[in-house]
Amino acid sequence: MTKAAGSNGISGLGPHGEKATPPERLSLSESEAAEAHRRRFEIAVVLHTTSSDWAKQQLAGIVTTLGRYSAAVVEVVDCNFDVARQTREIERLTRYRPAAIVSIPIGNAEAADVHRSVSRAGIKLVLIDNVPTGLLPSKDYVSVISADNFGLGQMAADLLSPHVPRGGVVGIIAYGVDFFVTNERDIAFRKWMAAERSDVTIKRVRFSTVENAARATGALLRANPEMNGLFAVWDDPAMQAVSVMRERSRQIPMTTVDLGNDVAIELARGDVIRGIGAQQPYDQGVAAAKVTIMSLLDRHTPPWVVLPGLKVTATNVVEAYQVVWHSPAPPELIKSRRNGERLG
């Protein structure tokens, strides 16, 4: 679908073409907060992984905010990107019957039936980032909370473009699983390049698991020795690509999505990572928690709640880190930026 930035700065549309609702519109009155405190809801969280910096921040936002409303997070499940495991865990949690489940569905068609079963069991289902095939808001789930992933893909293309010569070749390290947010980033990156840099040739490679991203990157570089730029759909595979380039003594400009610790330090160094479209995972977690409490109090919730991305370069990486992480930048990041500025 064609997308342009709306009045709230969001470029993308939701899984069913929904317009974005900003998290600032989520609120609870004093009486509603008191009711939540009285009822002491129990909530389970099901994540694709708990090991990434993004996931840790997302979980921190969820847990902290739910705690402020006396809601207990009774279980956090790490599915390790395994949809079969996610299916088993959600089936088990459904039998346990928490008041709500907050989930990041892994895949689309494969994750549909088990997620649909949650609401049918009378449990509120709040989704982060992805909506399985055929599920509808209000009927099968409460809401989906996300970043503007189409906008993040556009940012990554815009940040990479100045480092790519005319007639250059740019590689995309894409996720090989049907997943709404990474699909959006991939599509937006390619559309931006087609509109703004039609001289650029795009080559794509897919990885099925994060562990396979290095192998996929190596294959892409072998097949395209003239590569002038790279885009990885999130920071973990980007860091694997950095390792592959260093092993081959190559220095190809790259952009990615998500401001994790390692990729932030790489950006500050200024040699390979040249820009990042950053999500705000802690704040997304806050929004997911508020939507969960609102739904448990039978409040109407918007079907698609979206936070804008942040465009991050070596110049503003320390300040952006503070915004994204809600904490001071680590000493290594500050040192890397200072060294990068001296070398620049």
C-alpha positions as CSV (number, residue, x, y, z in Angstrom):
1,M,0.0,0.0,0.0
2,T,1.1,3.6,-0.6
3,K,2.1,5.4,2.5
4,A,3.0,8.9,3.4
5,A,3.7,10.5,6.8
6,G,0.5,11.5,8.5
7,S,-0.1,14.5,10.8
8,N,1.4,12.6,13.7
9,G,4.6,11.8,11.8
10,I,3.8,8.1,11.3
11,S,4.4,6.8,7.8
12,G,2.9,3.4,8.0
13,L,-0.5,1.9,8.3
14,G,-1.6,-1.0,10.5
15,P,-2.0,-4.6,9.5
16,H,-5.6,-3.9,8.4
17,G,-4.9,-0.4,7.1
18,E,-5.6,1.3,10.4
19,K,-4.4,4.8,11.1
20,A,-2.0,5.1,14.0
21,T,-3.0,6.2,17.4
22,P,-0.2,7.9,19.4
23,P,0.4,6.5,23.0
24,E,-0.3,9.9,24.4
25,R,-4.0,9.2,24.0
26,L,-3.8,6.2,26.4
27,S,-4.9,7.3,29.8
28,L,-6.6,6.0,32.9
29,S,-8.7,8.1,35.3
30,E,-8.0,8.0,39.1
31,S,-11.1,5.9,39.6
32,E,-10.0,3.4,36.9
33,A,-6.5,3.2,38.4
34,A,-8.1,2.5,41.8
35,E,-10.2,-0.2,40.3
36,A,-7.1,-1.8,38.8
37,H,-5.3,-1.7,42.1
38,R,-8.3,-3.4,43.8
39,R,-8.6,-6.2,41.2
40,R,-4.8,-7.0,41.1
41,F,-4.8,-8.5,37.6
42,E,-2.4,-11.4,36.7
43,I,-0.8,-11.1,33.3
44,A,1.6,-13.3,31.3
45,V,4.1,-12.0,28.7
46,V,5.1,-14.2,25.7
47,L,8.1,-12.8,23.8
48,H,9.9,-14.1,20.7
49,T,13.2,-13.7,22.7
50,T,14.2,-12.1,25.9
51,S,17.9,-11.9,25.1
52,S,18.0,-8.9,22.8
53,D,18.4,-5.3,24.1
54,W,15.1,-4.4,22.4
55,A,13.2,-7.2,24.2
56,K,14.8,-6.3,27.6
57,Q,13.7,-2.7,27.3
58,Q,10.2,-3.7,26.0
59,L,9.8,-6.1,29.0
60,A,11.0,-3.4,31.4
61,G,8.4,-1.0,30.2
62,I,5.6,-3.6,30.5
63,V,6.6,-4.8,33.9
64,T,7.2,-1.4,35.5
65,T,3.9,0.0,34.2
66,L,1.8,-3.0,35.2
67,G,3.3,-2.8,38.6
68,R,2.1,0.7,39.0
69,Y,-1.4,-0.6,38.7
70,S,-0.9,-3.5,41.1
71,A,-0.9,-6.0,38.2
72,A,1.4,-9.0,38.6
73,V,3.4,-10.4,35.7
74,V,3.0,-14.0,36.7
75,E,5.2,-15.4,33.8
76,V,7.5,-14.3,31.1
77,V,8.1,-16.8,28.3
78,D,11.1,-16.7,25.9
79,C,10.1,-18.6,22.7
80,N,13.6,-18.3,21.1
81,F,12.0,-17.5,17.7
82,D,10.3,-20.9,17.7
83,V,6.6,-20.8,16.7
84,A,6.0,-24.4,17.8
85,R,7.3,-23.6,21.2
86,Q,5.2,-20.4,21.3
87,T,2.1,-22.5,20.4
88,R,2.8,-25.0,23.3
89,E,3.4,-22.2,25.8
90,I,0.3,-20.2,24.9
91,E,-1.8,-23.4,25.1
92,R,-0.4,-24.0,28.6
93,L,-0.9,-20.4,29.7
94,T,-4.5,-20.5,28.4
95,R,-5.2,-23.4,30.7
96,Y,-3.6,-21.4,33.6
97,R,-6.1,-18.5,32.7
98,P,-4.3,-15.3,33.5
99,A,-6.4,-12.2,33.0
100,A,-4.4,-11.2,29.9
101,I,-1.6,-12.4,27.7
102,V,0.7,-9.9,26.0
103,S,2.4,-11.6,23.0
104,I,4.7,-11.0,20.1
105,P,3.4,-13.6,17.6
106,I,6.2,-15.5,15.7
107,G,5.1,-15.7,12.1
108,N,1.7,-15.2,10.7
109,A,-0.3,-18.2,9.5
110,E,1.5,-20.6,11.8
111,A,0.7,-18.5,14.9
112,A,-2.9,-17.7,14.1
113,D,-4.9,-20.6,15.7
114,V,-3.2,-20.5,19.1
115,H,-3.5,-16.8,19.4
116,R,-7.2,-16.9,18.3
117,S,-7.8,-19.4,21.1
118,V,-6.7,-16.9,23.8
119,S,-9.6,-14.5,23.4
120,R,-12.0,-17.5,22.9
121,A,-11.0,-18.6,26.3
122,G,-12.1,-15.3,27.8
123,I,-8.5,-14.0,28.2
124,K,-7.6,-10.5,26.9
125,L,-4.9,-10.7,24.2
126,V,-2.6,-7.7,23.5
127,L,-0.2,-8.0,20.6
128,I,3.1,-6.4,20.1
129,D,4.3,-5.7,16.5
130,N,2.7,-8.6,14.6
131,V,-0.9,-9.8,13.9
132,P,-1.3,-13.4,12.8
133,T,-3.2,-14.1,9.6
134,G,-7.0,-13.7,9.9
135,L,-7.1,-12.2,13.4
136,L,-9.2,-9.1,13.8
137,P,-9.2,-6.3,16.5
138,S,-12.0,-6.3,19.1
139,K,-12.8,-9.9,18.1
140,D,-9.6,-11.8,18.4
141,Y,-7.3,-9.3,20.1
142,V,-7.5,-6.0,21.9
143,S,-4.8,-4.0,20.1
144,V,-1.4,-4.1,18.5
145,I,1.4,-1.9,19.8
146,S,4.2,-1.1,17.5
147,A,6.8,1.3,16.2
148,D,6.4,3.0,12.8
149,N,8.3,0.3,11.1
150,F,7.6,1.6,7.6
151,G,9.1,4.9,8.7
152,L,12.1,3.1,10.2
153,G,12.8,1.5,6.9
154,Q,12.6,4.9,5.2
155,M,15.0,6.3,7.8
156,A,17.5,3.5,7.2
157,A,17.5,4.2,3.4
158,D,17.8,7.9,3.8
159,L,20.7,7.5,6.2
160,L,22.5,5.1,3.9
161,S,22.1,7.0,0.7
162,P,24.8,9.6,1.2
163,H,27.4,6.8,1.6
164,V,26.5,5.0,-1.7
165,P,28.0,6.2,-5.0
166,R,25.9,6.8,-8.1
167,G,25.2,3.4,-9.8
168,G,26.1,1.6,-6.6
169,V,24.9,-1.8,-5.3
170,V,23.1,-2.1,-2.0
171,G,22.4,-5.3,-0.2
172,I,19.4,-6.0,2.1
173,I,19.9,-8.6,4.9
174,A,16.2,-9.6,5.3
175,Y,14.3,-11.8,7.7
176,G,13.1,-15.0,6.0
177,V,10.0,-15.3,8.2
178,D,6.7,-13.7,7.4
179,F,6.7,-11.0,10.1
180,F,4.8,-7.8,9.7
181,V,7.3,-5.3,11.1
182,T,10.4,-6.7,9.3
183,N,8.3,-6.9,6.1
184,E,7.4,-3.2,6.5
185,R,11.1,-2.2,7.0
186,D,12.2,-4.2,4.0
187,I,9.4,-2.8,1.7
188,A,9.9,0.8,2.9
189,F,13.7,0.6,2.3
190,R,13.2,-0.6,-1.2
191,K,10.5,1.9,-2.0
192,W,12.6,4.8,-0.7
193,M,15.5,3.7,-2.9
194,A,13.3,3.2,-5.9
195,A,11.9,6.7,-5.5
196,E,15.0,8.6,-4.4
197,R,17.9,6.5,-5.7
198,S,16.7,4.8,-8.8
199,D,20.4,4.5,-9.9
200,V,21.0,2.0,-7.1
201,T,20.8,-1.8,-7.7
202,I,19.3,-3.8,-4.8
203,K,20.4,-7.3,-3.9
204,R,18.6,-9.2,-1.1
205,V,19.5,-12.2,1.0
206,R,17.3,-13.8,3.7
207,F,18.2,-15.4,7.0
208,S,15.8,-17.7,8.9
209,T,17.3,-17.4,12.3
210,V,19.6,-14.8,13.9
211,E,22.4,-17.4,14.0
212,N,22.2,-17.8,10.2
213,A,22.6,-14.0,9.5
214,A,26.4,-14.2,9.3
215,R,26.2,-17.1,6.8
216,A,23.6,-15.2,4.7
217,T,25.8,-12.0,4.8
218,G,28.8,-14.0,3.7
219,A,26.9,-15.4,0.7
220,L,25.6,-12.0,-0.2
221,L,29.2,-10.5,-0.2
222,R,30.6,-13.4,-2.2
223,A,27.9,-13.1,-4.9
224,N,28.3,-9.3,-5.0
225,P,32.0,-8.3,-4.5
226,E,31.2,-4.7,-5.7
227,M,28.7,-4.1,-2.8
228,N,28.6,-0.4,-1.8
229,G,26.1,-0.5,1.1
230,L,24.1,-2.8,3.3
231,F,20.8,-2.6,5.3
232,A,20.0,-5.2,8.0
233,V,16.4,-5.3,9.3
234,W,17.5,-5.2,12.9
235,D,20.6,-4.8,15.0
236,D,21.4,-8.4,16.0
237,P,21.9,-9.5,12.3
238,A,23.6,-6.2,11.6
239,M,26.2,-7.0,14.2
240,Q,26.8,-10.4,12.7
241,A,27.3,-8.7,9.4
242,V,29.8,-6.3,11.0
243,S,31.8,-9.4,12.2
244,V,31.7,-10.9,8.7
245,M,33.1,-7.7,7.2
246,R,35.8,-7.5,9.8
247,E,36.9,-11.1,9.1
248,R,37.2,-10.2,5.4
249,S,38.8,-6.8,6.0
250,R,35.9,-5.0,4.3
251,Q,34.3,-1.8,5.4
252,I,30.9,-1.4,3.7
253,P,28.6,1.3,5.1
254,M,25.5,-0.1,6.8
255,T,22.3,1.0,8.4
256,T,19.9,-0.9,10.5
257,V,17.0,-0.6,13.0
258,D,17.1,-0.7,16.8
259,L,19.5,1.1,19.1
260,G,21.0,-1.9,21.0
261,N,24.2,-1.4,23.1
262,D,26.6,-3.1,20.6
263,V,25.3,-1.4,17.5
264,A,25.2,2.0,19.2
265,I,28.9,1.7,20.0
266,E,29.6,0.7,16.4
267,L,27.7,3.7,15.2
268,A,29.7,6.0,17.4
269,R,32.9,4.6,15.9
270,G,31.8,5.7,12.5
271,D,33.4,3.1,10.3
272,V,30.7,0.6,9.3
273,I,27.4,1.4,10.9
274,R,26.4,4.9,9.6
275,G,22.9,5.3,10.8
276,I,20.1,3.7,12.8
277,G,16.3,4.0,12.8
278,A,15.6,3.5,16.5
279,Q,12.5,2.2,18.1
280,Q,11.5,3.2,21.6
281,P,11.0,-0.2,23.1
282,Y,10.6,0.8,26.7
283,D,7.9,3.3,25.8
284,Q,6.2,0.7,23.6
285,G,6.2,-1.6,26.6
286,V,4.5,1.2,28.7
287,A,1.9,1.6,26.0
288,A,1.2,-2.2,25.8
289,A,0.8,-2.3,29.6
290,K,-1.7,0.6,29.6
291,V,-3.7,-0.9,26.8
292,T,-3.8,-4.2,28.8
293,I,-5.1,-2.5,31.9
294,M,-7.6,-0.4,29.9
295,S,-9.0,-3.6,28.2
296,L,-9.3,-5.4,31.6
297,L,-11.4,-2.5,32.8
298,D,-13.6,-2.8,29.6
299,R,-12.3,0.5,28.2
300,H,-12.3,1.0,24.5
301,T,-8.8,0.7,23.1
302,P,-7.5,1.8,19.6
303,P,-6.6,-1.1,17.3
304,W,-3.1,0.2,16.4
305,V,-1.0,2.2,18.8
306,V,2.3,3.4,17.3
307,L,5.4,5.2,18.4
308,P,7.5,7.2,15.9
309,G,11.1,6.2,15.2
310,L,14.2,8.2,16.0
311,K,16.8,8.9,13.3
312,V,20.2,8.3,14.9
313,T,23.7,9.1,13.7
314,A,27.1,9.2,15.3
315,T,26.5,12.8,16.1
316,N,23.4,12.3,18.3
317,V,23.8,8.6,19.4
318,V,24.6,9.4,23.0
319,E,21.5,11.7,23.4
320,A,19.3,9.2,21.5
321,Y,20.5,6.4,23.7
322,Q,19.3,8.3,26.8
323,V,15.9,8.7,25.1
324,V,15.5,5.1,24.1
325,W,17.0,3.5,27.2
326,H,15.8,5.9,29.8
327,S,19.3,5.8,31.4
328,P,22.8,7.4,30.9
329,A,24.8,6.1,27.9
330,P,27.5,3.6,29.0
331,P,31.1,4.9,29.2
332,E,32.2,2.8,26.2
333,L,29.6,4.5,24.0
334,I,30.8,8.0,25.1
335,K,34.4,7.0,24.6
336,S,33.6,5.6,21.1
337,R,31.9,8.8,20.0
338,R,34.8,10.9,21.3
339,N,37.3,8.7,19.4
340,G,35.1,8.8,16.3
341,E,34.9,12.6,16.4
342,R,38.7,12.8,16.7
343,L,39.2,10.5,13.7
344,G,36.5,12.4,11.8
